[in-house]
């Protein structure tokens, strides 16, 4: 995998950001959204997504660590401080009887685990959940999150992201604020 090469300018919720391009496979680059530390973007995207998610009537939001936590928190505050669950990438002893599934991230190119801890598993039981991510690209993380939510006994009533990526139209069922192309 090569390093960053160029930028892709995006206009989103009244803001402009230059996203660095990263080669993830020979001849294939993606625009990398790293919302961590970008409070302005997290809050603006969270407000917009929160408005769109509200009509689904969720009981809880679900996200995977780490980059989408900030926007999920912002969405939760817009939805009357709705609780949210963070699926972890490493098991910690305090997590108790955690559920685990495997996923493959496009940015790391390696298999990863997602864990749902026992406390959050109880929160999800019987709940209506909306999954929130920063970028939905291959759908691997989204599928893993769906699987964990289902194993916990919750129903996924919607999926949301700041951006979808890849083939236009492949993610029509995801509530998204924008779409990023693949760069070849």
Secondary structure, DSSP 8 states (H G I E B T S, - for coil): ---EEEEEEEEETTEEEEEEEEEEETTEEEE----TT-HHHHHHHHHHHHHHHHTT--SEEEEETTTTHHHHHHHHHHTTS-EEEEEBSS--GGG-S-EEEEEE-TTT-SEEEEEE-HHHHHHHTT-EEEEEEEEESSSHHHHHHHHHHHHTT-EEEEEEEEEEESSTTTTTTSEEEEEE--B-
